[in-house]
Amino acid sequence: MVGRDGVRDFAGLPDCDRRRPAGHLEIPSLQSALVAFAFATAIGLLLFQYRYLEDAAFGDYDELAQRLIDEMTGAYAGVFLLAIPIVLARRFLIGQARWIVLASVHAAGILGMSIVHTSLNYALRSALYPAAGLGSYDYGYMPVRYLMELPHDVISYAIVVGFVHLFDLYRRSRDREVDTARLEARLSQAQLQALRLQIQPHFLFNALNTISSLVYEDSRAADEMLAKLSEFLRLTLDGTARQIVSMEEEIAFLDLYLDIMRARFGDRLEVRIELSEAARGAAVPQLLLQPVVENAVRHGADPDSGAIRIDVRAYRKGDRLVVTVRDWGPGIRDVDAALTGGGIGLANTADRLERLFGNDHSLEFSSPASGGLEVSVALPFEEAQTPVSVA
């Protein structure tokens, strides 16, 4: 969606400028601990169900409590000890630490986790068996138990390290994409701002030339033009940071420009503006109309009488906002020349529309049968976010 600054809105994206550095260790939150507890509970119950049904298949229904304690203690101890591979995987990143260091660290991590896991199983069950009325717990010959549990812990450790590595790769890739999107958005905004600001000196140069030609012919008209020009520049400079305005505000800008031109042309300039009610609150690029109307003023005069008649219309058509500017002058012979070498106004308008809307807009020139030139712009219809009151 195009925001008020004229570029797509990236407010929902994470702020990569505050991204955590690689290897940063986070303190688990209460929510994370509860998720781990729920996960361990689910794993323990699944293993308990499997083991108990295996016993039941052989007609042994008397080991319900034993199986429940065995599987639940193993699951709780195992899941919470997975913090060891998570911490080591984050601290010693694959691809950033030497392989000999990685192999040594993870070998020690696997061995340490497995020893602690087996020892916790023995300690917890030794405490819970008598409490459940099952007598003392017999884990067998402990050195063999450590060796027996080691393969399971190796598999669990390797899965967790691989998952952490893949997740970090995904996060870094996503962060790079967000960084790129932010840079592209800032570049696009700067380019749009430069294009918009080009209109002001272009318009100012033309207006001052007009005023200088009137100073000796009609000083009152020249003075009136200076006052209107000052007001026009005040409003455009007040909205320097905004690419998108309401249609009502855009018409206010256009009226100021037309007041300047009326001081020059007097009754020879006739402009009719027709806005539908829906179009009044529509969002449009700031200074969309002024360059197009200026082109009509400069090139749309009747060859015989010198009169300039311009019709401006804006209305909603389905999901589009349609804006047309029509004059009754000699028309235009070469549209491409007007957009590339015929001056800043129309070329600038075409470039801004392309950057703002891409393929989701149209800018068309046509010569009606009755003569003159009609410029038609169709944009996606959106309500202006904040209606602006123009004094």
C-alpha positions in Angstrom: 0.0 0.0 0.0 1.3 3.5 -0.8 1.6 5.6 2.3 1.4 9.3 2.8 5.1 9.7 2.1 4.6 8.2 -1.4 6.4 4.9 -0.9 5.1 1.5 0.2 4.5 1.3 3.9 7.0 -0.9 5.8 5.8 -0.1 9.3 4.9 -3.7 9.9 8.4 -5.0 9.3 10.9 -5.7 12.1 13.4 -3.0 12.9 16.7 -4.5 11.6 18.7 -1.6 13.0 18.1 -3.1 16.5 18.7 -6.7 15.3 20.4 -8.9 17.9 24.0 -9.8 17.0 25.0 -13.3 16.1 25.7 -15.5 19.1 23.5 -13.4 21.4 22.0 -15.4 24.2 18.5 -14.7 25.3 17.1 -15.3 28.8 14.1 -17.6 28.4 10.9 -16.0 29.3 8.1 -17.5 31.3 6.2 -18.1 28.1 9.1 -20.0 26.6 9.4 -22.1 29.8 5.7 -23.0 29.7 6.0 -23.9 26.0 8.9 -26.2 26.8 7.0 -27.7 29.7 4.0 -28.4 27.5 6.2 -29.9 24.8 7.9 -32.2 27.3 4.5 -33.3 28.7 3.3 -34.1 25.2 6.5 -36.1 24.4 6.3 -38.0 27.7 2.7 -38.9 27.3 3.2 -40.1 23.7 6.1 -42.3 24.9 4.2 -43.5 27.8 1.3 -44.5 25.6 3.6 -46.4 23.3 5.4 -48.3 26.1 2.3 -49.1 28.0 0.5 -50.5 25.0 3.6 -52.5 24.2 3.4 -54.0 27.7 -0.4 -54.6 27.2 0.2 -56.4 24.0 2.1 -59.0 26.0 -0.7 -59.1 28.7 1.3 -57.1 31.2 -1.1 -54.4 32.6 0.5 -53.9 36.0 3.3 -51.4 35.1 1.1 -48.4 34.5 2.6 -46.2 37.2 6.1 -47.3 36.5 5.9 -46.6 32.8 4.3 -43.2 33.5 7.1 -42.2 35.9 9.8 -43.5 33.6 8.7 -41.7 30.4 7.6 -38.5 32.1 10.9 -38.0 34.0 12.9 -38.9 30.9 10.9 -36.4 28.8 11.1 -33.5 31.3 14.8 -34.0 31.9 15.6 -34.4 28.2 13.6 -31.4 27.0 15.0 -28.9 29.5 18.5 -30.2 28.9 18.1 -29.3 25.3 19.1 -25.8 26.4 22.7 -27.0 26.3 22.8 -27.6 22.5 20.7 -24.5 21.9 23.2 -22.3 23.8 26.3 -24.0 22.3 24.8 -23.8 18.7 24.2 -20.0 19.2 27.6 -19.4 20.8 29.6 -21.4 18.3 28.0 -20.7 14.9 28.6 -23.1 12.0 30.6 -21.4 9.4 32.0 -18.8 11.8 34.0 -21.0 14.2 36.8 -23.4 13.2 35.7 -27.0 12.6 38.1 -28.3 15.3 36.6 -25.9 17.8 33.0 -26.9 16.7 33.8 -30.6 16.9 35.4 -30.3 20.4 32.7 -28.1 21.8 29.8 -30.2 20.6 31.4 -33.5 21.5 31.8 -32.2 25.0 28.2 -30.8 24.9 26.8 -34.2 23.8 28.7 -36.1 26.5 27.9 -33.7 29.2 24.2 -33.5 28.3 23.9 -37.3 28.2 25.6 -37.8 31.5 23.4 -35.2 33.2 20.3 -36.7 31.5 20.9 -40.2 32.7 21.8 -39.0 36.2 18.7 -36.9 36.4 16.6 -39.9 35.3 18.1 -42.0 38.0 17.7 -39.3 40.7 14.1 -38.4 39.9 12.9 -42.0 39.6 14.7 -43.0 42.8 12.7 -40.2 44.5 9.3 -40.9 42.8 9.2 -44.7 43.0 9.0 -44.9 46.8 6.5 -42.0 46.8 4.2 -43.9 44.5 4.5 -47.0 46.5 6.6 -48.9 44.0 9.5 -49.5 46.2 13.1 -48.6 45.4 14.1 -47.9 41.8 16.6 -50.1 40.1 18.3 -48.6 37.0 20.7 -51.4 36.6 24.5 -51.1 36.2 25.0 -47.4 35.8 28.1 -47.4 33.4 26.1 -49.5 31.0 23.1 -47.2 31.4 25.2 -44.2 30.5 26.3 -45.9 27.3 22.8 -47.1 26.5 21.3 -43.6 26.8 24.1 -41.9 24.8 22.8 -42.7 21.2 19.4 -41.3 22.0 20.9 -38.1 23.3 23.3 -37.8 20.3 20.3 -37.9 18.0 18.4 -35.4 20.0 21.4 -33.1 20.3 22.2 -33.2 16.5 18.5 -32.5 15.6 18.4 -29.4 17.9 21.8 -28.0 16.6 20.7 -28.5 13.0 17.3 -26.8 13.7 19.0 -23.9 15.4 21.4 -23.5 12.5 18.7 -23.6 9.9 16.5 -21.1 11.9 19.4 -18.7 12.2 20.1 -19.0 8.5 16.4 -18.2 7.8 16.4 -15.2 10.2 19.6 -13.7 8.7 18.2 -14.2 5.2 14.9 -12.5 6.3 16.8 -9.7 8.0 18.8 -9.1 4.8 15.6 -9.0 2.8 14.1 -6.5 5.2 17.3 -4.4 5.1 17.1 -4.4 1.3 13.4 -3.4 1.3 14.1 -0.6 3.7 16.9 0.8 1.6 14.9 0.5 -1.5 12.0 2.3 0.2 14.3 5.1 1.3 15.8 5.4 -2.1 12.4 5.5 -3.7 11.3 8.1 -1.3 14.3 10.3 -2.0 13.8 9.9 -5.8 10.1 10.9 -5.5 11.0 13.8 -3.3 13.6 15.0 -5.9 11.0 14.7 -8.7 8.4 16.6 -6.7 10.8 19.3 -5.8 11.8 19.8 -9.4 8.3 21.1 -10.1 8.8 24.1 -7.7 11.8 25.7 -9.3 10.4 25.0 -12.8 7.1 26.6 -11.9 8.8 29.4 -10.0 11.0 30.2 -13.0 8.0 30.4 -15.3 5.9 32.5 -12.9 8.7 35.0 -12.3 9.2 35.4 -16.0 5.5 36.2 -16.3 5.6 38.6 -13.4 8.7 40.4 -14.9 6.8 40.8 -18.2 3.9 42.4 -16.4 5.8 44.8 -14.2 5.8 47.6 -16.8 2.6 46.7 -18.5 0.3 46.2 -15.5 2.0 46.7 -12.1 -1.2 45.9 -10.2 -1.5 42.5 -11.9 2.2 41.9 -11.2 1.7 42.7 -7.6 -1.3 40.4 -7.4 0.6 37.6 -9.0 3.4 38.0 -6.4 1.0 37.7 -3.6 -0.6 34.5 -5.0 2.8 33.1 -5.8 3.9 33.6 -2.2 0.8 31.8 -0.9 1.3 28.9 -3.4 4.9 28.4 -2.4 4.0 28.6 1.3 1.5 25.7 0.9 3.8 23.6 -1.2 6.7 24.1 1.2 4.4 23.3 4.2 3.8 19.9 2.7 7.4 19.1 1.6 7.5 15.7 3.4 4.2 14.5 1.9 3.8 13.0 -1.5 0.1 12.1 -1.1 -2.6 14.6 -0.4 -6.4 14.7 -0.7 -8.0 15.8 -4.0 -9.6 18.7 -2.3 -6.2 19.9 -1.2 -4.8 19.4 -4.6 -7.6 21.5 -6.1 -6.7 24.2 -3.6 -3.1 24.2 -4.9 -4.5 24.4 -8.4 -6.7 27.3 -7.6 -3.8 29.3 -6.3 -1.9 28.6 -9.5 -4.9 29.6 -11.6 -5.2 32.8 -9.7 -1.6 33.6 -10.7 -2.4 32.8 -14.3 -5.7 34.9 -14.2 -3.7 37.9 -13.2 -1.8 37.5 -16.4 -4.5 36.4 -18.9 -7.5 38.0 -17.4 -10.8 37.0 -19.1 -9.0 35.0 -21.8 -8.5 32.2 -19.3 -11.5 30.1 -18.4 -11.2 27.0 -16.2 -14.0 24.8 -15.1 -13.4 22.2 -12.3 -15.9 19.4 -11.8 -15.4 17.0 -8.8 -17.7 14.2 -7.9 -18.4 13.9 -4.2 -16.4 10.6 -4.0 -13.4 12.2 -5.6 -13.1 15.0 -3.1 -11.6 12.8 -0.4 -9.5 10.7 -2.8 -5.7 10.4 -2.3 -3.6 11.8 -5.1 0.1 12.7 -5.6 0.7 16.3 -4.5 1.1 18.7 -7.5 -0.5 16.1 -9.9 -2.8 18.7 -11.6 -0.6 21.8 -11.7 2.0 20.6 -14.3 -0.8 19.2 -16.6 -2.9 22.4 -16.3 0.3 24.5 -16.8 0.9 22.6 -20.0 -2.6 23.3 -21.1 -2.2 27.0 -20.3 1.0 27.3 -22.3 0.0 25.2 -25.3 -3.8 25.1 -25.3 -4.7 28.6 -26.4 -7.1 29.0 -29.3 -4.9 29.9 -32.4 -7.3 32.7 -33.5 -8.6 34.4 -30.4 -5.9 33.5 -27.9 -8.6 32.3 -25.4 -7.7 29.4 -23.1 -10.4 27.1 -22.0 -9.6 24.2 -19.7 -11.9 21.6 -18.2 -10.7 19.6 -15.1 -12.8 16.6 -14.0 -12.3 14.0 -11.3 -14.6 11.1 -10.5 -14.6 7.6 -9.2 -15.0 4.7 -11.6 -15.2 1.4 -9.8 -11.9 1.0 -7.9 -10.2 3.7 -9.9 -9.9 7.5 -9.6 -10.1 9.1 -13.0 -8.8 12.7 -13.5 -9.0 14.4 -16.9 -7.6 17.8 -18.1 -9.0 19.0 -21.4 -8.1 22.0 -23.5 -9.3 23.3 -26.9 -6.0 24.3 -28.3 -4.1 22.9 -31.3 -3.5 19.6 -29.5 -0.2 17.7 -29.4 1.6 16.0 -32.3 4.3 14.0 -30.5 3.4 12.6 -27.1 6.9 11.0 -26.7 8.6 14.3 -27.3 6.3 15.9 -24.7 7.2 13.3 -22.1 11.0 13.2 -22.8 12.1 16.5 -24.2 9.2 18.8 -24.0 9.8 20.2 -20.5 9.9 19.1 -16.9 6.2 19.2 -16.2 4.6 16.3 -18.1 7.8 14.2 -18.0 8.0 14.7 -14.2 4.4 13.7 -13.8 4.9 10.6 -15.8 8.0 9.6 -13.8 6.3 10.2 -10.4 3.2 8.2 -11.4 5.5 5.3 -12.5 7.4 5.3 -9.2 4.3 5.6 -7.1 2.0 3.1 -8.8 4.1 1.1 -11.2 1.8 -0.7 -13.7 -1.3 0.1 -11.5 -2.0 3.4 -13.3 -2.5 4.9 -16.7 -1.5 8.2 -18.3 -3.1 8.8 -21.7 -3.1 11.6 -24.2 -5.9 11.9 -26.8 -7.1 14.5 -29.3 -10.9 14.6 -29.3 -12.7 15.1 -32.6 -13.7 18.6 -31.5 -10.1 19.5 -31.2 -7.6 20.2 -28.4 -5.9 17.8 -26.1 -7.2 15.6 -23.2 -4.8 14.2 -20.6 -6.4 11.3 -18.6 -4.9 9.8 -15.4 -6.4 6.7 -13.8 -5.2 5.7 -10.3 -6.2 3.1 -7.7 -8.9 4.8 -5.6 -8.0 5.3 -1.9 -9.4 7.6 0.6 -6.9 10.2 1.8 -5.7 9.2 5.3 -6.0 12.6 6.9 -8.1 15.3 5.2 -6.2 18.5 5.2 -7.8 21.9 5.6 -6.3 24.5 3.2 -6.8 28.1 4.4 
